[in-house]
Amino acid sequence: MSETVIEAEKKLRRRLGTLGAIRKEIVRVYQEARTAGADPLQVQFYRALTFILSSAAAVRKDEAIEDIEQRLNALEKSSEVKK
């Protein structure tokens, strides 16, 4: 297996369950990309990782907003019942 494939597998195993974890991973990928140089294949690899991480962050944000909306609706319903 090539070194790039092994590194990609390690990255996939990292937990990205929170926005904070995704942010840290984006920073880590950025720092790694800065040291990788200008090899077009490496640049494309890091672009792909960044796109995937950005998509994951958007999904997490949407999930958080949906959770807040559900909690707000529940609070509104409970306050209407108390009136």
Secondary structure, DSSP 8 states (H G I E B T S, - for coil): --HHHHHHHHHHHS---SHHHHHHHHHHHHHHHHHH-S-HHHHHHHHHHHHHHHHHHHHHHHHHHHHHHHHHHHHHHHHHHH-
